[in-house]
Amino acid sequence: MDSIDNGFIQSIFQAEKDKKNIKLVDYTVSRKAVGDDNNVSSEVSRLYVNYEKDGKLIKKTYFMKIPSLSPLYSILKRIGIYEKECHMYTTILPEMRRLVQNEDILSPKCYVSSDSTILILEDLRESGYKMINRRAQMDFEHASAAIRTLAEFHALSLKLNETHPEDLNNVKRECFYSPGNNQLIESSYERLLRVVQRTPQIQHLHSKLSQLKDHLFDAIVEKTHPRSNALNVLNHGDYWSNNMLFKKENGAIKIKLVDFQLCRWCSPVVDIMFMFMSSVRFEVFEAKRNELLEIYHDTFTQWLRSLKCQETYSLNELKSDFENAYLVGLNVIAGVLPLVMRKPTDLNLNNALDDEDNVNDDELTRMYGEEKYVAAVTKWMLFYEKNGLIPVV
């Protein structure tokens, strides 16, 4: 925080629409903008600024993201997530907004500061946006709004790929599911297998699921990389409820997206499956998944038409791609759903690794043993069995 001084604040003011005659009065920093259980890769703070404009005192709040200095930092920096997110906020998202001449879509506004390691964002709380309860997951109304927002983001990425393909090159690269990074995926899946083995209702699936262990990573790599002769879009890459902020306005739900650190260029169903398996209530998914896919397709198609995109994507293609992506869903159940279902007191993710990148096994065992997670795994595994989604290898 040493770089936050009067010059730093003045550099932020340069991005304000009406920046003339602004006089800084004072500022304070709140280090705990969100709880430890809602944040992994960055330290997030709120910057409270008081300034005078034409003799009137104005109070403004900004949201600051600073790369975490926890043991996770070295891993996350190595795979390039901080540079990717900065490029998304400063280049890609503004260009998407310019495409539709609407400054109020998709994400919070980003302010340029004198310190390039710190992202300064509009504080969405000031305009009424808030997170939902991640453990309760999304009902149909919220899931519908989230899938529409995702379709808009995907469609705008296609148009941007037509008009400014060079700008997307910096964010298309896969930085997580790549050769050499298989340990995390395999260890998460091993923990899922232990849950299956000790849960009476699904113990009979342990042997069949175990056969996938040595094949799952390669399958995920295939799904999360660009396809030849098929539709690819810019995926958000981490599309779960904590990376969405919701606001009810005139009877409709508006959404702003955050955390663009894991964007990738691949099939749109990777994002869709990620959202469904991590953040939509199982009962809603089971009863309404086809309707949600149709909502996505209708919205996506409307955006492609309005943007005059050359690409097309039929509903049958979408549903076929989705049916072929259930291994991605299995990976989400193994590696992401435990984080969603954990109690706030169960795990501080920054304590999951020590200074030498060794896993704190006690912390993770407690998280995977959480009753709510075990109940969710039971439902999902029975669904996979009922629908023949566990492949024989």
ChimeraX attribute file (.defattr): number of C-alpha atoms within 10 A of each C-alpha:
attribute: neighborCount
match mode: 1-to-1
recipient: residues
	/A:1	8
	/A:2	4
	/A:3	11
	/A:4	16
	/A:5	11
	/A:6	12
	/A:7	12
	/A:8	14
	/A:9	17
	/A:10	16
	/A:11	15
	/A:12	18
	/A:13	20
	/A:14	15
	/A:15	14
	/A:16	11
	/A:17	7
	/A:18	10
	/A:19	13
	/A:20	11
	/A:21	10
	/A:22	18
	/A:23	16
	/A:24	17
	/A:25	13
	/A:26	13
	/A:27	17
	/A:28	12
	/A:29	17
	/A:30	12
	/A:31	13
	/A:32	11
	/A:33	16
	/A:34	12
	/A:35	10
	/A:36	16
	/A:37	17
	/A:38	14
	/A:39	16
	/A:40	16
	/A:41	22
	/A:42	20
	/A:43	19
	/A:44	23
	/A:45	18
	/A:46	21
	/A:47	21
	/A:48	15
	/A:49	17
	/A:50	15
	/A:51	17
	/A:52	15
	/A:53	14
	/A:54	9
	/A:55	10
	/A:56	9
	/A:57	12
	/A:58	13
	/A:59	13
	/A:60	13
	/A:61	19
	/A:62	22
	/A:63	22
	/A:64	23
	/A:65	18
	/A:66	17
	/A:67	19
	/A:68	18
	/A:69	12
	/A:70	19
	/A:71	18
	/A:72	22
	/A:73	16
	/A:74	13
	/A:75	13
	/A:76	18
	/A:77	14
	/A:78	10
	/A:79	16
	/A:80	17
	/A:81	22
	/A:82	24
	/A:83	15
	/A:84	20
	/A:85	21
	/A:86	20
	/A:87	17
	/A:88	22
	/A:89	23
	/A:90	15
	/A:91	14
	/A:92	21
	/A:93	23
	/A:94	19
	/A:95	18
	/A:96	21
	/A:97	16
	/A:98	11
	/A:99	14
	/A:100	12
	/A:101	11
	/A:102	11
	/A:103	14
	/A:104	10
	/A:105	20
	/A:106	21
	/A:107	22
	/A:108	20
	/A:109	19
	/A:110	23
	/A:111	21
	/A:112	18
	/A:113	20
	/A:114	15
	/A:115	12
	/A:116	11
	/A:117	14
	/A:118	22
	/A:119	22
	/A:120	24
	/A:121	22
	/A:122	18
	/A:123	19
	/A:124	19
	/A:125	15
	/A:126	11
	/A:127	9
	/A:128	12
	/A:129	17
	/A:130	17
	/A:131	14
	/A:132	16
	/A:133	12
	/A:134	18
	/A:135	19
	/A:136	13
	/A:137	21
	/A:138	24
	/A:139	15
	/A:140	18
	/A:141	11
	/A:142	19
	/A:143	23
	/A:144	19
	/A:145	18
	/A:146	29
	/A:147	23
	/A:148	22
	/A:149	22
	/A:150	25
	/A:151	25
	/A:152	21
	/A:153	22
	/A:154	23
	/A:155	27
	/A:156	26
	/A:157	24
	/A:158	21
	/A:159	21
	/A:160	21
	/A:161	17
	/A:162	13
	/A:163	11
	/A:164	14
	/A:165	13
	/A:166	10
	/A:167	16
	/A:168	19
	/A:169	12
	/A:170	16
	/A:171	25
	/A:172	19
	/A:173	18
	/A:174	20
	/A:175	19
	/A:176	20
	/A:177	18
	/A:178	17
	/A:179	10
	/A:180	8
	/A:181	13
	/A:182	16
	/A:183	10
	/A:184	14
	/A:185	18
	/A:186	19
	/A:187	14
	/A:188	19
	/A:189	24
	/A:190	15
	/A:191	17
	/A:192	24
	/A:193	20
	/A:194	15
	/A:195	21
	/A:196	23
	/A:197	16
	/A:198	12
	/A:199	16
	/A:200	10
	/A:201	13
	/A:202	18
	/A:203	15
	/A:204	12
	/A:205	17
	/A:206	18
	/A:207	12
	/A:208	13
	/A:209	19
	/A:210	16
	/A:211	14
	/A:212	17
	/A:213	15
	/A:214	11
	/A:215	12
	/A:216	19
	/A:217	24
	/A:218	13
	/A:219	15
	/A:220	21
	/A:221	17
	/A:222	15
	/A:223	20
	/A:224	23
	/A:225	19
	/A:226	20
	/A:227	13
	/A:228	8
	/A:229	6
	/A:230	13
	/A:231	17
	/A:232	20
	/A:233	24
	/A:234	24
	/A:235	26
	/A:236	24
	/A:237	22
	/A:238	21
	/A:239	26
	/A:240	25
	/A:241	24
	/A:242	20
	/A:243	16
	/A:244	21
	/A:245	22
	/A:246	21
	/A:247	19
	/A:248	12
	/A:249	9
	/A:250	7
	/A:251	7
	/A:252	11
	/A:253	15
	/A:254	20
	/A:255	24
	/A:256	19
	/A:257	22
	/A:258	19
	/A:259	23
	/A:260	24
	/A:261	22
	/A:262	22
	/A:263	26
	/A:264	29
	/A:265	23
	/A:266	25
	/A:267	24
	/A:268	22
	/A:269	25
	/A:270	25
	/A:271	26
	/A:272	25
	/A:273	21
	/A:274	25
	/A:275	23
	/A:276	23
	/A:277	23
	/A:278	27
	/A:279	26
	/A:280	24
	/A:281	18
	/A:282	20
	/A:283	12
	/A:284	17
	/A:285	19
	/A:286	12
	/A:287	11
	/A:288	15
	/A:289	17
	/A:290	12
	/A:291	13
	/A:292	22
	/A:293	20
	/A:294	17
	/A:295	17
	/A:296	24
	/A:297	21
	/A:298	15
	/A:299	18
	/A:300	23
	/A:301	21
	/A:302	15
	/A:303	19
	/A:304	21
	/A:305	13
	/A:306	10
	/A:307	16
	/A:308	10
	/A:309	17
	/A:310	10
	/A:311	15
	/A:312	12
	/A:313	13
	/A:314	11
	/A:315	14
	/A:316	11
	/A:317	13
	/A:318	19
	/A:319	16
	/A:320	12
	/A:321	17
	/A:322	19
	/A:323	13
	/A:324	13
	/A:325	21
	/A:326	20
	/A:327	20
	/A:328	25
	/A:329	22
	/A:330	26
	/A:331	22
	/A:332	21
	/A:333	24
	/A:334	23
	/A:335	21
	/A:336	19
	/A:337	22
	/A:338	24
	/A:339	23
	/A:340	25
	/A:341	23
	/A:342	21
	/A:343	15
	/A:344	14
	/A:345	9
	/A:346	17
	/A:347	19
	/A:348	16
	/A:349	20
	/A:350	19
	/A:351	14
	/A:352	18
	/A:353	16
	/A:354	13
	/A:355	11
	/A:356	8
	/A:357	12
	/A:358	10
	/A:359	13
	/A:360	13
	/A:361	11
	/A:362	10
	/A:363	16
	/A:364	19
	/A:365	13
	/A:366	13
	/A:367	22
	/A:368	24
	/A:369	16
	/A:370	15
	/A:371	14
	/A:372	17
	/A:373	20
	/A:374	20
	/A:375	11
	/A:376	17
	/A:377	22
	/A:378	17
	/A:379	14
	/A:380	19
	/A:381	21
	/A:382	14
	/A:383	15
	/A:384	15
	/A:385	13
	/A:386	10
	/A:387	9
	/A:388	10
	/A:389	16
	/A:390	19
	/A:391	13
	/A:392	9
	/A:393	9
